Amino acid sequence: MRKIEASCTIQNPVPDSSLLRLIPDLFRLFPKYSLPVQEFAGKIRNPVLRNLFTAALQWHEMSLIFLMMTLAWMSNGSASYPIGGSLPLAKSIEERFLKLGGRISYRTKVSKILVENDRAVGVKLADGTEHRADIVISAADGHSTIFEWLDGKYVDDEIRGYYDKLPVFPPIIFVGLGVAEDFTKEPIMASYPVKNPIRIGNSEHERIALTNHSFDPTLAPTGKTVLTIMIPTDYVFWEEIGQDREKYDAEKAHVQEAVINAVVERYPDIRSKIEAVDVATPLTFVRYTGNWRGSYEGWQFTRETMRLNIKPTLPSLFNFYMAGQWLSPGGGLPGAALSARRTVKLLCKNEKIPFKTSTP
C-alpha cells in the first residue's frame, strides 16, 4: 500500500475570480509588452533616459512584461529578499519536510534513475548504492535528469527542441567582497560604467552592477558589509580553460583583480578594507548545483517562451515526475515551488488521492 501525502504553504493566493478578470487585460498587454526590454528601451527618444532605462532594467533577452510583473510583485509585497539569504529559506523547507515525515540524504549524488519495463523504480547513487522507490520525482537539473540519468531514452522532438533551441539564462561570474566598512548609507544597488572595461574571455564589460547587502545584518558583523557583483559570461570559455587548473586559477585571479579595480573606481579607499573575496565561475555553479551550462535560472522569460507549459512527465516513462526551474520560464525559487505544487497535484490525481494543502 503506497502512502503519498501532499502538502504546501500558500501565501497571498490570488482568487480565481480576480485572475479571470485579468485575462482580457493580459491579452491586450501581450502584443505591446512582450518585446525584450532592450527593444522597448530603443523606442525612448531621450538618449539619457534611454541609457538609464537599459542600464537599470536590461536583463538579457527577457520580455518587458516579465519585468512589469516582477515590479508589481515587489510593490504589493509578494516578492522580497529573505533576510539571511537563501539558506534560512532552504532550512525552513527542510524543517517542514522533515516534520511531514520525509527523510533527506545529503552528499548523495545521483548517477542513474533506475528503470524496469519503462517504469522508474529508484535511483543509483555515485557510490554504487541503489535505492528503490514506488515513484521517482526529479527536482534536479533537467538536462542531467533526461539526457544523463535516463540516457536520453524518454524524449521526443518537443523535449529535445527545448534543450536545442530555447534561450537559457547565461551563466555568471559571481564575486563577493567582505569589506571592513559600514555601507548602510550607500545605495543598495549601483550600476555604473567603468573606465577600464573588464575583459573575460572574448567579452568586454563596460559597466558593472554592484549590490550592497548592508540591509541584511546577518551577512556581516556590525560595521562591516558584503558587496556582490554578477557579470554574465560565456560557458564555453570557462569549460575550455577548466581543463587546465593553472589557466583556470589565473583567470579567476584576473577577474578578481579587475572587479576590485572597478569597485575602487566608485569607492577609492576600499581596497585596503577588503578582508575577504570569493569568485564563483560557471563551473562553480555546475559543481554545486549541476545546472546545465551553469545557467542559474533555467529558461529565459521571452516572447517565445512566456506561454510555454512543459509537462512534468516524460513520454512512455511511468511512475516518474519532474519539478523545478526547468519546467517553466523565468526560473527562480517561486517558479520552482509552483512547478512542484503542480507536479504533486498531478501525482495525486494519477494515484486517485485527494490533493490537500495545509500550513504549519
C-alpha positions in Angstrom: 0.0 0.0 0.0 1.6 3.3 -1.1 1.3 6.3 1.1 1.5 9.6 -0.7 1.0 12.9 1.2 0.8 16.3 -0.4 1.4 19.5 1.5 2.3 23.0 0.7 2.2 26.5 2.1 0.3 29.2 0.2 0.7 32.9 0.9 -1.4 35.6 -0.6 -3.2 33.4 -3.1 -4.9 35.2 -6.0 -8.6 34.4 -6.0 -9.7 32.6 -9.2 -12.3 35.3 -9.9 -9.6 38.0 -9.8 -7.4 36.1 -12.1 -10.2 35.6 -14.6 -10.9 39.3 -14.6 -7.2 40.0 -15.5 -7.2 37.8 -18.6 -8.7 40.4 -21.1 -6.1 42.9 -19.9 -3.3 40.4 -20.3 -4.3 39.8 -23.9 -4.3 43.5 -24.6 -0.9 44.0 -23.0 0.8 41.0 -24.6 1.5 42.4 -28.1 2.9 45.6 -26.8 4.8 44.5 -23.8 6.1 41.0 -24.9 9.1 42.5 -26.6 12.6 42.5 -25.0 13.4 45.3 -22.6 16.2 46.5 -24.8 14.0 46.7 -27.8 11.4 48.7 -25.8 14.1 51.0 -24.5 15.2 51.7 -28.1 11.8 53.5 -28.5 12.7 56.1 -25.9 13.8 59.3 -27.6 15.8 60.9 -24.9 19.2 59.3 -25.0 20.0 59.8 -21.3 16.6 58.3 -20.3 17.1 55.5 -22.8 20.5 54.6 -21.5 19.3 54.8 -17.9 16.4 52.6 -18.6 18.5 50.0 -20.4 21.3 50.0 -17.7 18.9 49.7 -14.8 16.4 47.2 -16.2 18.0 45.3 -19.0 18.0 41.6 -18.2 19.4 39.5 -21.1 16.5 38.9 -23.6 13.8 39.0 -21.0 10.4 40.2 -22.0 9.2 43.6 -20.7 6.1 42.1 -19.4 8.1 39.9 -17.0 9.8 43.0 -15.7 6.5 44.6 -15.1 5.2 41.5 -13.3 8.3 41.5 -11.1 7.9 45.1 -10.2 4.3 44.6 -9.4 5.0 41.6 -7.1 7.6 43.7 -5.3 5.2 46.6 -5.0 2.4 44.5 -3.4 4.7 42.6 -1.1 4.5 39.2 -3.0 8.2 39.3 -3.8 11.0 40.3 -1.5 14.5 39.4 -0.2 14.7 36.9 2.7 16.9 38.1 5.5 19.8 35.8 5.7 19.7 35.0 2.0 18.7 31.6 0.6 20.0 29.4 3.5 17.2 30.2 6.0 14.7 29.7 3.3 16.1 26.3 2.4 16.3 25.4 6.1 12.6 26.3 6.6 11.7 24.0 3.7 13.9 21.2 5.2 12.2 21.6 8.6 8.7 21.4 7.1 9.6 18.4 5.0 11.1 16.5 8.0 8.0 17.3 10.2 5.8 15.8 7.5 7.8 12.5 7.8 10.2 13.0 5.0 13.9 11.9 5.0 16.8 13.7 3.4 20.2 12.2 2.4 22.8 14.8 1.9 26.1 14.3 -0.1 24.5 11.5 -2.1 24.9 12.3 -5.8 22.6 10.5 -8.2 24.2 8.8 -11.2 21.3 7.0 -12.7 17.5 6.7 -12.5 16.6 3.0 -12.3 14.1 1.9 -14.9 12.4 -1.5 -15.4 9.9 -2.1 -18.1 9.5 1.6 -18.7 8.8 2.2 -15.1 11.0 4.3 -12.8 11.8 2.1 -9.8 14.5 4.0 -7.9 17.9 5.7 -8.1 21.5 4.7 -8.3 24.0 6.9 -6.4 27.5 7.8 -7.4 28.9 5.4 -4.8 27.1 2.5 -6.5 24.3 2.0 -3.9 20.7 1.7 -5.1 17.5 3.0 -3.5 14.2 1.5 -4.7 11.0 3.6 -4.8 7.4 3.4 -5.9 7.6 6.8 -7.6 10.6 8.9 -8.6 10.5 12.7 -8.7 13.5 14.6 -10.0 13.7 18.2 -8.9 17.3 18.4 -10.1 18.8 19.8 -13.3 16.5 19.0 -16.3 19.3 18.2 -18.8 21.1 15.8 -16.3 17.8 14.1 -15.5 16.7 13.5 -19.1 19.9 13.0 -21.0 22.3 11.5 -18.4 20.4 9.8 -15.7 17.8 8.4 -18.2 20.3 8.2 -21.1 18.0 10.3 -23.3 15.7 7.3 -23.9 12.5 9.1 -23.0 12.4 12.2 -25.1 10.5 13.3 -28.2 11.2 16.1 -30.7 9.4 18.6 -28.5 11.6 17.9 -25.4 14.8 17.7 -27.5 13.8 21.1 -29.0 13.7 22.7 -25.6 17.3 22.0 -25.0 18.4 22.6 -28.6 16.6 25.9 -29.2 15.3 27.6 -26.1 17.3 30.6 -24.6 18.6 30.0 -21.2 19.9 32.5 -18.6 23.6 32.9 -19.4 26.0 31.8 -16.7 27.6 34.4 -14.5 30.7 35.3 -12.6 29.7 36.0 -9.0 32.1 38.0 -6.9 31.6 38.6 -3.2 33.6 41.1 -1.2 33.8 41.3 2.6 34.6 44.9 3.4 35.5 46.3 6.8 33.3 49.4 6.4 29.8 50.4 7.2 27.8 50.9 3.9 24.4 51.4 5.4 24.2 55.0 4.0 25.2 53.9 0.5 22.7 52.8 -2.2 21.6 49.2 -2.1 22.2 48.9 -5.9 24.6 50.8 -8.2 25.1 50.2 -11.9 27.8 52.4 -13.4 30.3 52.5 -16.3 33.9 51.7 -15.6 36.9 53.5 -17.0 38.7 50.2 -17.7 36.4 47.6 -19.2 36.6 44.1 -17.6 37.7 41.6 -20.2 36.6 38.0 -19.6 37.4 35.6 -22.4 36.3 37.2 -25.6 33.9 39.6 -23.9 34.4 43.1 -22.5 32.1 44.6 -19.9 32.0 48.4 -19.8 29.8 48.7 -16.6 29.1 46.7 -13.5 26.2 46.3 -11.2 27.1 46.4 -7.5 24.8 45.1 -4.7 25.3 46.5 -1.2 24.0 43.9 1.3 24.2 46.2 4.3 20.4 45.9 4.7 20.9 42.3 5.8 22.6 42.3 9.3 23.1 38.5 9.3 25.7 38.6 6.5 28.4 40.6 8.2 29.4 41.8 11.7 28.4 45.3 12.7 30.4 47.9 10.9 31.2 45.6 8.0 29.5 44.9 4.7 29.1 42.3 2.0 29.2 43.6 -1.6 28.4 41.3 -4.6 28.9 41.7 -8.3 27.3 39.5 -11.0 28.8 39.5 -14.5 27.3 37.4 -17.4 29.9 35.3 -19.1 30.4 32.6 -21.8 30.2 29.0 -20.6 32.3 27.5 -23.4 35.2 29.7 -22.4 35.2 28.5 -18.8 34.6 24.9 -19.9 37.7 25.0 -22.0 40.1 26.6 -19.5 38.6 24.5 -16.8 40.6 21.6 -18.3 43.8 23.3 -17.2 43.8 24.1 -13.5 46.7 26.6 -13.8 44.9 28.6 -16.5 41.6 28.4 -14.6 43.1 29.8 -11.4 44.9 32.5 -13.3 41.7 33.6 -15.0 39.9 33.7 -11.6 42.7 35.9 -10.2 42.4 38.2 -13.2 38.6 38.5 -12.7 39.1 39.2 -9.0 41.6 42.0 -9.6 39.6 43.5 -12.5 36.4 43.6 -10.4 38.1 45.1 -7.4 39.6 47.8 -9.6 36.1 48.5 -10.9 34.8 48.8 -7.4 37.7 51.1 -6.5 36.6 53.5 -9.2 33.5 54.1 -7.2 35.0 53.8 -3.7 38.7 54.8 -4.0 39.6 53.9 -0.4 38.0 50.5 -0.4 41.0 48.3 -1.4 42.7 48.2 2.0 39.4 47.4 3.7 38.6 44.3 1.7 39.0 41.4 4.1 37.5 38.5 2.1 37.0 37.8 -1.6 35.1 34.9 -3.2 34.9 34.3 -7.0 32.4 31.8 -8.4 32.6 30.8 -12.0 30.0 28.9 -14.1 32.0 25.8 -13.3 31.4 26.6 -9.6 27.7 26.7 -10.2 27.8 23.3 -12.1 29.8 21.8 -9.3 27.4 22.9 -6.6 24.1 22.7 -8.4 24.6 20.6 -11.5 22.7 23.2 -13.6 23.2 22.7 -17.3 25.8 25.0 -18.7 25.9 26.9 -15.4 22.6 28.5 -16.1 21.4 29.8 -12.7 17.7 30.2 -13.6 17.0 27.9 -16.5 14.9 29.2 -19.4 14.6 32.9 -20.1 11.2 34.5 -20.0 10.9 35.8 -23.5 8.3 36.5 -26.1 8.7 32.9 -27.4 8.8 31.1 -24.0 6.4 33.1 -21.8 3.4 30.8 -22.7 5.5 27.6 -22.6 4.0 24.8 -20.5 6.5 22.0 -20.1 5.0 18.7 -18.8 6.3 17.2 -15.6 6.3 13.8 -17.1 8.3 12.1 -19.9 6.8 10.1 -22.8 6.5 6.4 -22.2 8.0 6.5 -18.8 5.7 5.6 -15.9 6.0 6.4 -12.1 8.2 9.3 -12.9 7.8 13.1 -12.5 9.9 16.2 -12.7 9.7 19.5 -10.8 11.9 22.7 -10.6 13.0 25.6 -12.6 13.4 23.7 -15.9 9.7 23.3 -16.2 8.8 26.9 -16.6 10.5 30.0 -18.0 11.7 32.7 -15.6 13.5 30.5 -13.2 14.0 31.2 -9.5 12.5 29.8 -6.4 8.9 30.9 -6.9 8.7 29.2 -10.3 10.3 26.1 -8.9 7.9 26.0 -6.0 4.9 26.4 -8.2 6.1 23.7 -10.5 6.5 21.3 -7.5 2.9 22.1 -6.5 1.6 21.3 -10.0 3.6 18.1 -10.1 2.4 16.8 -6.7 -1.2 17.8 -7.7 -0.8 15.7 -10.9 0.7 12.8 -9.0 -2.2 12.8 -6.6 -4.6 12.8 -9.5 -2.9 9.8 -11.1 -2.9 8.0 -7.8 -6.5 8.9 -7.1 -5.6 10.7 -3.9 -7.3 13.9 -2.8 -4.9 16.9 -3.1 -4.9 18.8 0.2 -2.7 21.6 1.4 -2.0 22.7 4.9 0.0 25.5 6.6 2.3 25.0 9.6 
